[in-house]
Structures are given as C-alpha cells and as structure tokens.
Amino acid sequence: MTKARKNEPLAKFTTFRIGGPAELFLMPETVEELADFCGKYPEGFILGGGSNVLVSDEGAPVVIFLKKLKNFSVAAPENGSSAVTAGSGYSFTALSRKMCGMGLSGLEFAYGIPGTVGGAVVMNAGASGGEVKDVLEKATLLVDGKVRDFSGRELGLSYRKSELPKGAVIVSATFNLQQGDEKEIERRMKENLEKRKQTQPLDIPSAGSVFRNPPGDFAGRIIESLGFKGRCVGGAQVSEKHANFIVNQGWATAAQVFQLIKMIEETVKSGTGITLEREIKLVGNF
Ligand SMILES: Cc1cc2nc3c(=O)[nH]c(=O)nc-3n(C[C@H](O)[C@H](O)[C@H](O)COP(=O)(O)OP(=O)(O)OC[C@H]3O[C@@H](n4cnc5c(N)ncnc54)[C@H](O)[C@@H]3O)c2cc1C
C-alpha cells in the first residue's frame, strides 16, 4: 500500500460513511514520515478513526490519516500501577480490550467508544462516568516539527474538548492504569457496552453525539422535546433512539446532514434560547 494516494474517497474512513475525496491522502507509518507530511502540508486535516467528523460532499484538499501509528508498550509496574503507551492510531476500544486481558483497570469506560487513541485524547472522550482526562499520564505531540510530552493539564482537557497548541498532532498517549481483577474489569466493560447498545443507534452509520450537552441539561432531551426524533432531510435522520444522534439511512449526503444540524440549532435557539455547541467536526466546505 502506498503512503500517498490521490482522489481517495473519504466516506469509507468515516463512521458516517459520508464524504467526498481527499485530493491528497497521506498515511504516515512513522513519526518521521508524519513530521515530513505535516511540514509539507501544514493545512492537512488530521484524521483518526473518523468517528467524530462530517466530511463535505466535495471532500478535502489534504488529509493525513494516522491509523498506521500503532506502537504499543507497557512500563514495568510500580506500586500497583502501570504506564501504558499506545500510538495515536491504536483503536481505543481495542486498547481497552487489551488492558482487560492484561488485568489493568482504568480504560473500562473506553470499551465501545469508536475511533483512535489520538482522537480520544483530542476529544477527551468519555462514557459511563470515565473520561481520558482521568487516566492520561501524558501525550506525546508533534509541534512545529518537534516531539514533546504534554500532561493532561497542559492539553487543557475538559468536557469533550482539548486545547492543543495550533497545528499540533498527537503521536502517542500514555495512560496510568491500576492492576485489577480481569473478571471484574471485563464485567464493567460488558455493562458499559450493554448500556450503550440500549441507548445508542449502533446498527446504523453516525458520528455519535452531534452536540455537546449544555451545562445542566442534555442536548438529546432538548432536541427530542422540540419534536425532532425521526425528522429527515433526504437520507439524514434524527435518530429515533437518541435525538442527539443524526444517522445516515444509507443515501445521506453531507449537505443533508448539515441542513438538519442547522435546522436543529435554529429551532433550539428560537424555542429555548440555548445555543447548542457542536461536538462533531466539519471537514471541508459547508
Ligand atoms: C456510535 C458512536 C458512539 C460514540 N460514543 C461516544 C462516547 O460514548 N463518548 C465519546 O466521548 N465519544 C463518542 N463518540 C464520538 C467519537 O467516537 C469520539 O469523539 C472519538 O474519540 C473520536 O476519535 P477518532 O479517532 O475517530 O477521531 P476523528 O473523528 O478522526 O477526529 C476527531 C477530531 O480529532 C482530531 N484528531 C484525531 N486524531 C488526532 C491526532 N492524533 N492529533 C491531533 N488531532 C487529531 C481530528 O482532526 C478531528 O478534529 C461516538 C461516535 C460514534 C460513531
């Protein structure tokens, strides 16, 4: 597989299964290649698992895809805890599963969250009362061509947000995990996944929650209260199961999803006075 492709369709790299082509699609396999690509194309869009993005129908000029940065290591345990390092392209759910097999506790919440370790750090991904911030010891970033370690505090991690230096790329992340009982870890993971299956439309393409929850409330509750559940624009539909999810019924375009997003934002603003903040990231022109 070559490390650079032209006119690569992006839909297959997103959980929405939507999006036009990348004029240039780059797949670094080492940090040196990543630094080289980032130096040449500083405006390139960094793509992890594509589980929190809406890519425009026209696509994007340059995309740097990190799924191949998948190194993994564990430091010798100290006082019952272990520092586990995974490359930014490592699947977050696969890491959670692996930690269970090694009897290490702390990433049970990650089980079932789609996407990569890098994306999880950038989004401070979380579920079932846990989030990246709680277990991140440090992340290694590429900033201005140089590799440097940052603590969670320095990354400004907060609810589904981070404040990375401009143009920075996460190369790997180190989690501080505690030794625990494998059976108990597995039980918690299964419980988390079960809750997810009951509340989220997992059998149909989406990008997870579209909006961040406003303080003291839930975006899904507000959207549902305004009668949006099941509302469609073309192939894009507000999920019947969870009103903060927009699903692709199979033929949705990015323009249709975007139109639905705008409709929700405007109706919520005029109906409640609340300005919803988007959690998903738009890629390309809208
Ligand atoms: C069905 C479903 C359920 C979901 N449930 C949850 C949930 O319970 N909790 C939750 O928090 N999220 C959830 N999400 C959202 C999503 O899975 C998370 O936000 C995830 O952490 C995104 O990771 P990713 O690798 O897919 O990132 P992408 O979607 O590829 O990218 C997201 C953003 O991060 C940037 N980025 C990605 N990797 C890097 C990197 N290495 N360096 C710098 N920038 C980078 C991208 O440029 C983009 O701005 C869900 C999504 C789906 C589809």
The ligand as an SDF file (V2000), in Angstrom:
LIG
                    3D

 53 58  0  0  0  0  0  0  0  0999 V2000
  -21.6780    5.2480   17.5190 C   0  0  0  0  0  0  0  0  0  0  0  0
  -20.7740    6.2570   18.1710 C   0  0  0  0  0  0  0  0  0  0  0  0
  -20.7330    6.3500   19.5490 C   0  0  0  0  0  0  0  0  0  0  0  0
  -19.9120    7.2800   20.1700 C   0  0  0  0  0  0  0  0  0  0  0  0
  -19.8760    7.3310   21.5440 N   0  0  0  0  0  0  0  0  0  0  0  0
  -19.0390    8.1830   22.1640 C   0  0  0  0  0  0  0  0  0  0  0  0
  -18.9450    8.2150   23.5950 C   0  0  0  0  0  0  0  0  0  0  0  0
  -19.6020    7.4590   24.3030 O   0  0  0  0  0  0  0  0  0  0  0  0
  -18.1030    9.1130   24.1580 N   0  0  0  0  0  0  0  0  0  0  0  0
  -17.3400    9.9640   23.4250 C   0  0  0  0  0  0  0  0  0  0  0  0
  -16.5730   10.7610   24.0010 O   0  0  0  0  0  0  0  0  0  0  0  0
  -17.4160    9.9650   22.0710 N   0  0  0  0  0  0  0  0  0  0  0  0
  -18.2180    9.0990   21.4230 C   0  0  0  0  0  0  0  0  0  0  0  0
  -18.2940    9.0970   20.0590 N   0  0  0  0  0  0  0  0  0  0  0  0
  -17.5220   10.0820   19.2770 C   0  0  0  0  0  0  0  0  0  0  0  0
  -16.1140    9.6040   18.8430 C   0  0  0  0  0  0  0  0  0  0  0  0
  -16.0440    8.1930   18.8470 O   0  0  0  0  0  0  0  0  0  0  0  0
  -15.0210   10.1760   19.7530 C   0  0  0  0  0  0  0  0  0  0  0  0
  -15.0240   11.5840   19.7280 O   0  0  0  0  0  0  0  0  0  0  0  0
  -13.6250    9.6540   19.3490 C   0  0  0  0  0  0  0  0  0  0  0  0
  -12.7390    9.8420   20.4270 O   0  0  0  0  0  0  0  0  0  0  0  0
  -13.0620   10.3050   18.0860 C   0  0  0  0  0  0  0  0  0  0  0  0
  -11.8710    9.6090   17.7280 O   0  0  0  0  0  0  0  0  0  0  0  0
  -11.4230    9.4550   16.1920 P   0  0  0  0  0  0  0  0  0  0  0  0
  -10.1000    8.7960   16.1810 O   0  0  0  0  0  0  0  0  0  0  0  0
  -12.5000    8.7970   15.4160 O   0  0  0  0  0  0  0  0  0  0  0  0
  -11.2730   10.9720   15.7900 O   0  0  0  0  0  0  0  0  0  0  0  0
  -11.6560   11.7080   14.3560 P   0  0  0  0  0  0  0  0  0  0  0  0
  -13.1170   11.6140   14.1990 O   0  0  0  0  0  0  0  0  0  0  0  0
  -10.8080   11.0690   13.2980 O   0  0  0  0  0  0  0  0  0  0  0  0
  -11.1650   13.1470   14.6570 O   0  0  0  0  0  0  0  0  0  0  0  0
  -11.8230   13.9600   15.6200 C   0  0  0  0  0  0  0  0  0  0  0  0
  -11.0220   15.2540   15.8030 C   0  0  0  0  0  0  0  0  0  0  0  0
   -9.7590   14.9570   16.3990 O   0  0  0  0  0  0  0  0  0  0  0  0
   -8.6840   15.3660   15.5510 C   0  0  0  0  0  0  0  0  0  0  0  0
   -7.6480   14.3350   15.6770 N   0  0  0  0  0  0  0  0  0  0  0  0
   -7.8080   12.9730   15.5590 C   0  0  0  0  0  0  0  0  0  0  0  0
   -6.6590   12.3480   15.8390 N   0  0  0  0  0  0  0  0  0  0  0  0
   -5.7320   13.3300   16.1160 C   0  0  0  0  0  0  0  0  0  0  0  0
   -4.3560   13.3220   16.4740 C   0  0  0  0  0  0  0  0  0  0  0  0
   -3.6790   12.1830   16.6190 N   0  0  0  0  0  0  0  0  0  0  0  0
   -3.7350   14.5100   16.6850 N   0  0  0  0  0  0  0  0  0  0  0  0
   -4.4140   15.6770   16.5430 C   0  0  0  0  0  0  0  0  0  0  0  0
   -5.7130   15.7600   16.2020 N   0  0  0  0  0  0  0  0  0  0  0  0
   -6.3640   14.6050   15.9900 C   0  0  0  0  0  0  0  0  0  0  0  0
   -9.2900   15.4700   14.1600 C   0  0  0  0  0  0  0  0  0  0  0  0
   -8.5530   16.3890   13.3590 O   0  0  0  0  0  0  0  0  0  0  0  0
  -10.6960   15.9540   14.4810 C   0  0  0  0  0  0  0  0  0  0  0  0
  -10.6890   17.3450   14.7210 O   0  0  0  0  0  0  0  0  0  0  0  0
  -19.1080    8.1600   19.3910 C   0  0  0  0  0  0  0  0  0  0  0  0
  -19.1410    8.0550   17.9970 C   0  0  0  0  0  0  0  0  0  0  0  0
  -19.9530    7.1040   17.3850 C   0  0  0  0  0  0  0  0  0  0  0  0
  -19.9390    6.9860   15.8870 C   0  0  0  0  0  0  0  0  0  0  0  0
  1  2  1  0
  2  3  1  0
  2 52  2  0
  3  4  2  0
  4  5  1  0
  4 50  1  0
  5  6  2  0
  6  7  1  0
  6 13  1  0
  7  8  2  0
  7  9  1  0
  9 10  1  0
 10 11  2  0
 10 12  1  0
 12 13  2  0
 13 14  1  0
 14 15  1  0
 14 50  1  0
 15 16  1  0
 16 17  1  0
 16 18  1  0
 18 19  1  0
 18 20  1  0
 20 21  1  0
 20 22  1  0
 22 23  1  0
 23 24  1  0
 24 25  2  0
 24 26  1  0
 24 27  1  0
 27 28  1  0
 28 29  2  0
 28 30  1  0
 28 31  1  0
 31 32  1  0
 32 33  1  0
 33 34  1  0
 33 48  1  0
 34 35  1  0
 35 36  1  0
 35 46  1  0
 36 37  1  0
 36 45  1  0
 37 38  2  0
 38 39  1  0
 39 40  1  0
 39 45  2  0
 40 41  1  0
 40 42  2  0
 42 43  1  0
 43 44  2  0
 44 45  1  0
 46 47  1  0
 46 48  1  0
 48 49  1  0
 50 51  2  0
 51 52  1  0
 52 53  1  0
M  END
$$$$
